[in-house]
């Protein structure tokens, strides 16, 4: 009897796993909470795991070109983080609005929102493209780049920022799919985009047959091509219909009222991400004072962190969809339940990651660099992070609850205080004034990011996010 129940349970789990990967037509405001989170989070986790796999593979190949090449990636990413902040801020709004319309059973309005989001993505990418193509050297010099970066590495920034439209479209359209509940489609898109990136990276960096070696520039070309093909696949799926949303050619017109609604809701999200991301620009500028090896070590450590944190972000993204759809369906208590359930799952996972960081920090960094100093610096950051990584689980879950409800201003205000007013001055003081060096910067980041996680969770428990209207 016990064996039979176990068999049934395994069969049920396997069936749900197949549904999650294929894409489910389930109504996430009606099915059990465990099933809803499972169906949404599995593809979101796998989507972001592959995204982080690419980030790790990319830095692995670039690392073979030397510390300055890795520093080129790290310094370029400081500007890409500004782009990501705008794109991600917009996606918070798009996910919240699409999820709310789907929860209200207004799928026609959800499709209209999707089209306007695409227009916004295209227009918002233009300033970054101009800056990257024409001012890459000046931007890198502003960040304290060394001579190799300014003479050999700058084409990497030209490609990454010049072709940024594929990044913004990839973000925006996947936000539409996630908000609608088509998380499996978003997963498949990134599988294709990042799978191509991984294949093209070594070919274009080191050359293969008649294909010349483009060096550091090859990494940027591979990323742009891979993501560009991913965007084409997104558009094909969006017009041919997912399980929960489909765009028709009749929707292809600008609707200023809808665009205004998206932008209004996204102001908090954009501000939220700009505050967080630009604080990273200042942190990297401080770290650059200690040399390219410090920037390289921090860049590698960040990629390792991204790799391990992406499953948590995947589960947290499920929260945004569930909160939006359940608030739209008039079920705020069910929306809150999804946050607590996901938070505990996240915390358990990140505690395990912290143990790995504590025991194997330098070993992990050594996979991407043979430079002893780079390994030492990157390992030190991972060790420091391991002391409070589990708090990040609640930060991610609670933040996505606010964003999924459409209340993007609350996380923005929190980030402004903790990252700009506290973290940057503290990092400079500990690193430069008190002469603790890069370790002082790392400790300041750990302290402020732990504090912001606890404070965000505290505000979430107040429950005002349930009253947000979008």
GUVEX-258815 format. One record per residue (C-alpha): y, z negated, x negated. Coordinates in steps of 0.001 Angstrom, whole numbers, plus 500000, padded with zeros to 6 digits. Example, Ala and Ser with C-alpha at 12.3 -4.5 7.8 and 13.67 -1.06 7.14 Angstrom:
<atom py="495500" pz="492200" px="487700"/>
<atom py="498940" pz="492860" px="486330"/>
% end
This chain:
<atom py="500000" pz="500000" px="500000"/>
<atom py="502404" pz="499024" px="497211"/>
<atom py="501496" pz="502202" px="495310"/>
<atom py="502109" pz="504278" px="498423"/>
<atom py="505585" pz="502735" px="498933"/>
<atom py="506395" pz="503393" px="495287"/>
<atom py="505340" pz="507017" px="495734"/>
<atom py="507533" pz="507385" px="498813"/>
<atom py="510461" pz="505797" px="496995"/>
<atom py="510054" pz="508115" px="493986"/>
<atom py="509766" pz="511117" px="496298"/>
<atom py="512931" pz="510091" px="498154"/>
<atom py="514851" pz="509609" px="494885"/>
<atom py="513709" pz="512999" px="493609"/>
<atom py="514772" pz="514642" px="496889"/>
<atom py="518217" pz="513035" px="496717"/>
<atom py="518567" pz="514051" px="493072"/>
<atom py="517834" pz="517670" px="493979"/>
<atom py="520391" pz="517473" px="496808"/>
<atom py="522982" pz="516039" px="494430"/>
<atom py="522454" pz="518815" px="491877"/>
<atom py="522257" pz="521630" px="494425"/>
<atom py="525149" pz="520356" px="496524"/>
<atom py="524767" pz="518362" px="499704"/>
<atom py="526220" pz="519035" px="503153"/>
<atom py="526140" pz="515298" px="503917"/>
<atom py="529074" pz="513659" px="505696"/>
<atom py="530209" pz="511065" px="503145"/>
<atom py="531906" pz="509019" px="505849"/>
<atom py="528585" pz="508509" px="507674"/>
<atom py="525662" pz="508358" px="505221"/>
<atom py="524723" pz="505091" px="503490"/>
<atom py="527105" pz="503995" px="500727"/>
<atom py="524371" pz="504080" px="498094"/>
<atom py="523452" pz="507639" px="499051"/>
<atom py="527081" pz="508794" px="499255"/>
<atom py="527871" pz="507458" px="495777"/>
<atom py="524635" pz="508871" px="494387"/>
<atom py="525206" pz="512362" px="495820"/>
<atom py="528770" pz="512490" px="494524"/>
<atom py="528498" pz="510633" px="491226"/>
<atom py="525396" pz="512369" px="489804"/>
<atom py="527042" pz="515818" px="489528"/>
<atom py="530357" pz="514243" px="488504"/>
<atom py="528658" pz="512264" px="485740"/>
<atom py="526721" pz="515303" px="484508"/>
<atom py="529870" pz="517432" px="484696"/>
<atom py="531845" pz="515069" px="482498"/>
<atom py="528934" pz="514337" px="480161"/>
<atom py="528791" pz="518026" px="479279"/>
<atom py="532588" pz="518042" px="478901"/>
<atom py="532289" pz="515211" px="476408"/>
<atom py="529303" pz="516881" px="474716"/>
<atom py="531543" pz="519851" px="474046"/>
<atom py="534295" pz="517583" px="472683"/>
<atom py="531800" pz="516021" px="470285"/>
<atom py="530222" pz="519349" px="469263"/>
<atom py="533672" pz="520875" px="468740"/>
<atom py="534821" pz="518106" px="466409"/>
<atom py="531440" pz="518251" px="464629"/>
<atom py="531974" pz="521890" px="463625"/>
<atom py="535683" pz="521437" px="462901"/>
<atom py="534839" pz="518383" px="460778"/>
<atom py="533018" pz="520659" px="458333"/>
<atom py="536370" pz="522295" px="457527"/>
<atom py="537841" pz="519021" px="456212"/>
<atom py="540050" pz="516113" px="457259"/>
<atom py="543151" pz="518303" px="457658"/>
<atom py="541332" pz="520559" px="460127"/>
<atom py="540300" pz="517529" px="462180"/>
<atom py="543876" pz="516267" px="461955"/>
<atom py="545050" pz="519650" px="463329"/>
<atom py="542885" pz="519098" px="466395"/>
<atom py="544118" pz="515527" px="466765"/>
<atom py="547803" pz="516431" px="466451"/>
<atom py="547454" pz="519388" px="468834"/>
<atom py="545732" pz="517123" px="471328"/>
<atom py="548761" pz="514859" px="471401"/>
<atom py="550624" pz="517743" px="473068"/>
<atom py="547628" pz="518774" px="475126"/>
<atom py="547555" pz="515211" px="476434"/>
<atom py="551013" pz="515864" px="477877"/>
<atom py="549620" pz="518965" px="479583"/>
<atom py="546581" pz="517011" px="480754"/>
<atom py="548868" pz="514329" px="482152"/>
<atom py="550613" pz="516840" px="484392"/>
<atom py="547391" pz="518628" px="485351"/>
<atom py="545518" pz="515391" px="486039"/>
<atom py="548472" pz="513937" px="487947"/>
<atom py="548424" pz="517007" px="490167"/>
<atom py="544651" pz="516763" px="490593"/>
<atom py="544943" pz="513187" px="491847"/>
<atom py="547190" pz="514484" px="494615"/>
<atom py="545040" pz="517523" px="495386"/>
<atom py="541821" pz="515485" px="495520"/>
<atom py="543425" pz="512861" px="497760"/>
<atom py="544912" pz="515412" px="500182"/>
<atom py="541805" pz="517630" px="500371"/>
<atom py="539577" pz="514565" px="500834"/>
<atom py="541847" pz="513202" px="503566"/>
<atom py="541876" pz="516557" px="505427"/>
<atom py="538087" pz="516856" px="505163"/>
<atom py="537709" pz="513275" px="506417"/>
<atom py="539953" pz="514205" px="509357"/>
<atom py="537772" pz="517331" px="509984"/>
<atom py="540775" pz="519600" px="509241"/>
<atom py="539016" pz="522047" px="506902"/>
<atom py="541505" pz="524872" px="507517"/>
<atom py="544299" pz="522663" px="506149"/>
<atom py="542066" pz="521692" px="503229"/>
<atom py="541681" pz="525386" px="502311"/>
<atom py="545443" pz="525931" px="502541"/>
<atom py="545961" pz="523003" px="500179"/>
<atom py="543511" pz="524575" px="497711"/>
<atom py="545479" pz="527839" px="497519"/>
<atom py="548820" pz="526090" px="497043"/>
<atom py="547245" pz="524007" px="494258"/>
<atom py="546338" pz="527217" px="492427"/>
<atom py="549915" pz="528483" px="492636"/>
<atom py="551210" pz="525165" px="491286"/>
<atom py="548713" pz="525283" px="488388"/>
<atom py="549878" pz="528753" px="487312"/>
<atom py="553599" pz="527947" px="487431"/>
<atom py="553199" pz="524592" px="485643"/>
<atom py="551377" pz="526217" px="482705"/>
<atom py="554229" pz="528583" px="481736"/>
<atom py="556477" pz="526136" px="479765"/>
<atom py="553536" pz="524939" px="477662"/>
<atom py="552489" pz="528514" px="476876"/>
<atom py="556007" pz="529368" px="475648"/>
<atom py="556187" pz="526193" px="473530"/>
<atom py="552758" pz="526763" px="471972"/>
<atom py="553192" pz="530444" px="471148"/>
<atom py="556696" pz="530268" px="469678"/>
<atom py="557158" pz="526700" px="468407"/>
<atom py="553756" pz="525522" px="467183"/>
<atom py="554845" pz="524866" px="463573"/>
<atom py="557880" pz="522889" px="464647"/>
<atom py="555836" pz="520794" px="467077"/>
<atom py="553226" pz="519989" px="464420"/>
<atom py="555891" pz="519132" px="461850"/>
<atom py="557461" pz="516769" px="464388"/>
<atom py="554164" pz="514867" px="464468"/>
<atom py="554053" pz="514486" px="460676"/>
<atom py="551515" pz="517248" px="459912"/>
<atom py="550591" pz="517895" px="456274"/>
<atom py="551095" pz="521215" px="454457"/>
<atom py="547618" pz="522611" px="455269"/>
<atom py="548146" pz="522049" px="458973"/>
<atom py="551540" pz="523788" px="458881"/>
<atom py="550282" pz="526819" px="456944"/>
<atom py="546642" pz="527192" px="458063"/>
<atom py="546161" pz="525112" px="461205"/>
<atom py="549082" pz="526106" px="463445"/>
<atom py="547323" pz="529132" px="465070"/>
<atom py="544942" pz="526592" px="466648"/>
<atom py="547894" pz="525161" px="468596"/>
<atom py="549132" pz="528657" px="469472"/>
<atom py="545821" pz="529471" px="471138"/>
<atom py="545318" pz="526109" px="472828"/>
<atom py="548802" pz="525822" px="474311"/>
<atom py="549352" pz="529568" px="474713"/>
<atom py="546219" pz="529874" px="476859"/>
<atom py="546687" pz="526571" px="478685"/>
<atom py="546633" pz="528229" px="482127"/>
<atom py="542833" pz="528199" px="481993"/>
<atom py="542927" pz="524426" px="481448"/>
<atom py="545259" pz="523749" px="484378"/>
<atom py="543321" pz="526048" px="486722"/>
<atom py="540006" pz="524519" px="485670"/>
<atom py="541345" pz="521040" px="486412"/>
<atom py="543008" pz="521982" px="489699"/>
<atom py="540231" pz="523988" px="491325"/>
<atom py="537597" pz="521415" px="490382"/>
<atom py="539848" pz="518779" px="491988"/>
<atom py="539660" pz="520817" px="495201"/>
<atom py="535867" pz="520927" px="495051"/>
<atom py="535619" pz="517186" px="494337"/>
<atom py="537983" pz="516267" px="497155"/>
<atom py="535991" pz="518393" px="499578"/>
<atom py="532744" pz="516760" px="498458"/>
<atom py="531457" pz="519812" px="496559"/>
<atom py="530955" pz="517861" px="493335"/>
<atom py="527896" pz="519956" px="492419"/>
<atom py="530063" pz="523092" px="492229"/>
<atom py="532560" pz="521392" px="489904"/>
<atom py="529605" pz="520358" px="487745"/>
<atom py="528190" pz="523900" px="487530"/>
<atom py="531585" pz="525319" px="486584"/>
<atom py="531972" pz="522985" px="483616"/>
<atom py="528371" pz="523560" px="482596"/>
<atom py="529128" pz="527255" px="482260"/>
<atom py="532547" pz="526815" px="480615"/>
<atom py="531450" pz="524204" px="478094"/>
<atom py="528045" pz="525783" px="477512"/>
<atom py="529849" pz="528948" px="476400"/>
<atom py="532212" pz="526851" px="474262"/>
<atom py="529290" pz="525277" px="472442"/>
<atom py="527685" pz="528678" px="471770"/>
<atom py="530905" pz="530371" px="470671"/>
<atom py="532208" pz="527519" px="468499"/>
<atom py="530018" pz="527978" px="465383"/>
<atom py="530069" pz="531766" px="465743"/>
<atom py="533856" pz="532049" px="465772"/>
<atom py="534539" pz="529202" px="463302"/>
<atom py="532068" pz="530256" px="460596"/>
<atom py="531457" pz="533923" px="461489"/>
<atom py="528209" pz="535659" px="462410"/>
<atom py="527162" pz="539209" px="461564"/>
<atom py="530102" pz="541553" px="462206"/>
<atom py="532160" pz="538686" px="463706"/>
<atom py="534537" pz="537307" px="461043"/>
<atom py="535054" pz="533603" px="460377"/>
<atom py="538258" pz="532488" px="462106"/>
<atom py="538065" pz="528906" px="460808"/>
<atom py="539959" pz="526307" px="462819"/>
<atom py="541456" pz="529087" px="464996"/>
<atom py="537937" pz="530076" px="466062"/>
<atom py="537498" pz="526708" px="467775"/>
<atom py="540564" pz="527385" px="469940"/>
<atom py="539464" pz="530934" px="470768"/>
<atom py="536009" pz="529663" px="471807"/>
<atom py="537547" pz="527026" px="474070"/>
<atom py="539942" pz="529479" px="475719"/>
<atom py="537234" pz="532087" px="476339"/>
<atom py="534729" pz="529552" px="477669"/>
<atom py="537193" pz="527946" px="480048"/>
<atom py="538575" pz="531315" px="481133"/>
<atom py="535122" pz="532444" px="482246"/>
<atom py="534690" pz="529091" px="483985"/>
<atom py="537878" pz="529729" px="485994"/>
<atom py="536620" pz="533150" px="487093"/>
<atom py="533416" pz="531496" px="488306"/>
<atom py="535470" pz="528873" px="490179"/>
<atom py="537457" pz="531526" px="492013"/>
<atom py="534290" pz="533397" px="492947"/>
<atom py="532749" pz="530237" px="494415"/>
<atom py="535950" pz="529168" px="496172"/>
<atom py="536205" pz="532469" px="498047"/>
<atom py="532494" pz="532693" px="498776"/>
<atom py="532353" pz="529165" px="500127"/>
<atom py="530980" pz="525814" px="499037"/>
<atom py="529208" pz="523318" px="501250"/>
<atom py="532477" pz="521794" px="502466"/>
<atom py="535338" pz="524228" px="501738"/>
<atom py="536014" pz="527955" px="501675"/>
<atom py="539183" pz="529938" px="501002"/>
<atom py="539846" pz="533159" px="502921"/>
<atom py="542142" pz="535998" px="501874"/>
<atom py="544355" pz="535086" px="504838"/>
<atom py="545140" pz="531831" px="503020"/>
<atom py="546670" pz="533690" px="500053"/>
<atom py="550315" pz="533032" px="500763"/>
<atom py="552812" pz="530487" px="499521"/>
<atom py="553453" pz="527648" px="501955"/>
<atom py="556363" pz="525634" px="500637"/>
<atom py="555777" pz="522712" px="502991"/>
<atom py="552247" pz="522219" px="501654"/>
<atom py="553420" pz="522661" px="498067"/>
<atom py="556145" pz="520094" px="498716"/>
<atom py="553567" pz="517655" px="500080"/>
<atom py="551335" pz="518113" px="497029"/>
<atom py="554240" pz="517678" px="494605"/>
<atom py="555579" pz="514640" px="496435"/>
<atom py="552188" pz="512922" px="496366"/>
<atom py="551576" pz="513991" px="492772"/>
<atom py="554823" pz="512585" px="491347"/>
<atom py="553208" pz="509194" px="490932"/>
<atom py="550045" pz="510708" px="489457"/>
<atom py="551977" pz="512871" px="487009"/>
<atom py="554152" pz="509933" px="486032"/>
<atom py="551045" pz="507792" px="485701"/>
<atom py="549395" pz="510208" px="483293"/>
<atom py="552564" pz="511113" px="481384"/>
<atom py="553182" pz="507447" px="480648"/>
<atom py="549596" pz="506964" px="479450"/>
<atom py="549352" pz="510224" px="477507"/>
<atom py="552776" pz="510152" px="475865"/>
<atom py="552074" pz="506625" px="474720"/>
<atom py="549140" pz="508187" px="472853"/>
<atom py="551549" pz="510646" px="471208"/>
<atom py="553565" pz="507719" px="469859"/>
<atom py="550380" pz="505949" px="468759"/>
<atom py="549237" pz="509074" px="466866"/>
<atom py="552679" pz="509352" px="465284"/>
<atom py="552362" pz="505768" px="464044"/>
<atom py="548834" pz="506437" px="462746"/>
<atom py="550046" pz="509608" px="460981"/>
<atom py="552146" pz="507318" px="458748"/>
<atom py="548865" pz="506156" px="457188"/>
<atom py="547688" pz="509708" px="456294"/>
<atom py="545451" pz="512513" px="457574"/>
<atom py="542302" pz="510461" px="457007"/>
<atom py="543562" pz="507865" px="459474"/>
<atom py="544373" pz="510565" px="462057"/>
<atom py="540966" pz="512159" px="461465"/>
<atom py="539141" pz="508827" px="461846"/>
<atom py="541030" pz="508026" px="465055"/>
<atom py="540388" pz="511536" px="466410"/>
<atom py="536645" pz="511290" px="465798"/>
<atom py="536481" pz="507798" px="467283"/>
<atom py="538349" pz="509041" px="470357"/>
<atom py="535833" pz="511885" px="470804"/>
<atom py="532950" pz="509396" px="470584"/>
<atom py="534698" pz="507212" px="473165"/>
<atom py="535240" pz="510218" px="475430"/>
<atom py="531546" pz="511061" px="475183"/>
<atom py="530428" pz="507573" px="476199"/>
<atom py="533157" pz="507031" px="478803"/>
<atom py="532684" pz="510285" px="480727"/>
<atom py="529750" pz="508965" px="482793"/>
<atom py="532024" pz="506125" px="483906"/>
<atom py="534788" pz="508553" px="484774"/>
<atom py="532244" pz="510576" px="486743"/>
<atom py="531291" pz="507557" px="488840"/>
<atom py="534964" pz="506642" px="489251"/>
<atom py="535816" pz="510167" px="490428"/>
<atom py="533302" pz="509642" px="493221"/>
<atom py="535423" pz="506663" px="494278"/>
<atom py="538505" pz="508891" px="494736"/>
<atom py="536608" pz="511244" px="497047"/>
<atom py="534999" pz="508436" px="499053"/>
<atom py="538242" pz="506489" px="499415"/>
<atom py="540142" pz="509596" px="500574"/>
<atom py="537519" pz="510772" px="503044"/>
<atom py="536822" pz="507321" px="504498"/>
<atom py="540508" pz="506518" px="504936"/>
<atom py="540854" pz="509883" px="506667"/>
<atom py="537971" pz="508910" px="508958"/>
<atom py="539604" pz="505537" px="509710"/>
<atom py="537094" pz="503450" px="507721"/>
<atom py="539106" pz="501429" px="505143"/>
<atom py="536440" pz="498723" px="504668"/>
<atom py="533879" pz="501366" px="503743"/>
<atom py="536410" pz="502819" px="501282"/>
<atom py="536779" pz="499404" px="499605"/>
<atom py="533020" pz="498916" px="499491"/>
<atom py="532657" pz="502109" px="497445"/>
<atom py="535022" pz="500726" px="494772"/>
<atom py="533179" pz="497422" px="494281"/>
<atom py="529762" pz="499095" px="494186"/>
<atom py="530894" pz="501638" px="491604"/>
<atom py="532738" pz="499029" px="489538"/>
<atom py="529613" pz="496938" px="489019"/>
<atom py="527579" pz="500025" px="488062"/>
<atom py="530295" pz="501029" px="485591"/>
<atom py="530493" pz="497570" px="484070"/>
<atom py="526755" pz="497394" px="483439"/>
<atom py="526803" pz="500782" px="481743"/>
<atom py="529794" pz="500044" px="479493"/>
<atom py="528330" pz="496717" px="478368"/>
<atom py="525370" pz="498691" px="476982"/>
<atom py="527770" pz="501123" px="475288"/>
<atom py="529661" pz="498207" px="473718"/>
<atom py="526464" pz="496925" px="472125"/>
<atom py="525829" pz="500366" px="470602"/>
<atom py="529405" pz="500511" px="469282"/>
<atom py="529148" pz="497057" px="467740"/>
<atom py="525855" pz="497791" px="465980"/>
<atom py="526345" pz="501460" px="465012"/>
<atom py="530097" pz="502167" px="464805"/>
<atom py="530220" pz="503760" px="461344"/>
<atom py="526888" pz="505517" px="461882"/>
<atom py="528324" pz="507274" px="464938"/>
<atom py="531457" pz="508395" px="463077"/>
<atom py="529396" pz="509561" px="460078"/>
<atom py="527762" pz="512169" px="462312"/>
<atom py="531067" pz="514064" px="462270"/>
<atom py="532489" pz="513412" px="458819"/>
<atom py="531178" pz="512667" px="455328"/>
<atom py="534513" pz="511259" px="454148"/>
<atom py="533941" pz="507503" px="453500"/>
<atom py="537505" pz="506565" px="454425"/>
<atom py="537410" pz="508561" px="457676"/>
<atom py="534090" pz="506890" px="458560"/>
<atom py="535520" pz="503435" px="457801"/>
<atom py="538639" pz="503978" px="459930"/>
<atom py="536834" pz="505511" px="462903"/>
<atom py="534153" pz="502842" px="462768"/>
<atom py="536750" pz="500083" px="462780"/>
<atom py="538288" pz="501382" px="466014"/>
<atom py="534910" pz="501617" px="467762"/>
<atom py="534068" pz="498057" px="466673"/>
<atom py="537353" pz="496697" px="468020"/>
<atom py="536919" pz="498574" px="471302"/>
<atom py="533426" pz="497131" px="471781"/>
<atom py="534828" pz="493644" px="472415"/>
<atom py="536329" pz="494530" px="475794"/>
<atom py="534965" pz="497932" px="476797"/>
<atom py="533405" pz="496533" px="479984"/>
<atom py="536894" pz="495804" px="481398"/>
<atom py="537616" pz="499535" px="481329"/>
<atom py="535019" pz="499935" px="484101"/>
<atom py="537242" pz="498067" px="486546"/>
<atom py="540361" pz="499820" px="485333"/>
<atom py="538827" pz="503220" px="486081"/>
<atom py="537369" pz="502263" px="489471"/>
<atom py="540456" pz="500438" px="490747"/>
<atom py="542835" pz="503166" px="489513"/>
<atom py="540808" pz="505840" px="491291"/>
<atom py="540926" pz="503771" px="494479"/>
<atom py="544731" pz="503932" px="494377"/>
<atom py="544701" pz="507637" px="493489"/>
<atom py="542109" pz="508525" px="496115"/>
<atom py="544202" pz="506830" px="498781"/>
<atom py="547277" pz="508787" px="497690"/>
<atom py="549047" pz="505712" px="496279"/>
<atom py="549642" pz="507159" px="492818"/>
<atom py="552859" pz="505204" px="492225"/>
<atom py="551205" pz="501815" px="491738"/>
<atom py="549136" pz="502872" px="488679"/>
<atom py="552254" pz="504646" px="487353"/>
<atom py="554304" pz="501448" px="487393"/>
<atom py="551435" pz="499532" px="485788"/>
<atom py="551079" pz="502114" px="483011"/>
<atom py="554837" pz="502157" px="482393"/>
<atom py="554920" pz="498423" px="481717"/>
<atom py="551716" pz="498098" px="479707"/>
<atom py="551782" pz="501338" px="477682"/>
<atom py="555480" pz="501977" px="477026"/>
<atom py="557082" pz="498575" px="477206"/>
<atom py="554223" pz="496605" px="475624"/>
<atom py="551724" pz="498822" px="473750"/>
<atom py="554013" pz="501083" px="471687"/>
<atom py="556314" pz="498320" px="470356"/>
<atom py="553292" pz="496081" px="469730"/>
<atom py="551427" pz="498842" px="467851"/>
<atom py="554464" pz="499563" px="465653"/>
<atom py="555075" pz="495889" px="464987"/>
<atom py="551461" pz="495116" px="464077"/>
<atom py="550911" pz="498325" px="462126"/>
<atom py="554197" pz="498737" px="460239"/>
<atom py="556343" pz="495607" px="460495"/>
<atom py="553597" pz="493024" px="459988"/>
<atom py="551715" pz="495395" px="457620"/>
<atom py="548330" pz="495161" px="459340"/>
<atom py="548046" pz="498956" px="458960"/>
<atom py="545883" pz="501044" px="461248"/>
<atom py="543794" pz="497989" px="462172"/>
<atom py="546887" pz="496387" px="463678"/>
<atom py="547432" pz="499512" px="465786"/>
<atom py="543829" pz="499441" px="467004"/>
<atom py="543992" pz="495756" px="467938"/>
<atom py="547246" pz="496272" px="469841"/>
<atom py="545634" pz="499067" px="471850"/>
<atom py="542589" pz="496962" px="472689"/>
<atom py="544754" pz="494058" px="473868"/>
<atom py="547033" pz="496128" px="476112"/>
<atom py="544265" pz="498283" px="477613"/>
<atom py="542222" pz="495195" px="478450"/>
<atom py="545258" pz="493630" px="480102"/>
<atom py="546058" pz="496728" px="482151"/>
<atom py="542475" pz="496838" px="483418"/>
<atom py="542532" pz="493259" px="484649"/>
<atom py="545967" pz="493622" px="486246"/>
<atom py="545013" pz="496853" px="488064"/>
<atom py="541940" pz="495150" px="489513"/>
<atom py="544082" pz="492222" px="490666"/>
<atom py="546451" pz="494532" px="492565"/>
<atom py="543526" pz="496406" px="494092"/>
<atom py="542251" pz="493200" px="495676"/>
<atom py="545580" pz="492864" px="497544"/>
<atom py="544510" pz="495841" px="499703"/>
<atom py="547883" pz="497535" px="500255"/>
<atom py="546443" pz="500874" px="499105"/>
<atom py="544594" pz="501087" px="502445"/>
<atom py="547928" pz="501641" px="504243"/>
<atom py="548895" pz="504793" px="502284"/>
<atom py="549579" pz="507980" px="504274"/>
<atom py="549322" pz="511522" px="502863"/>
% end
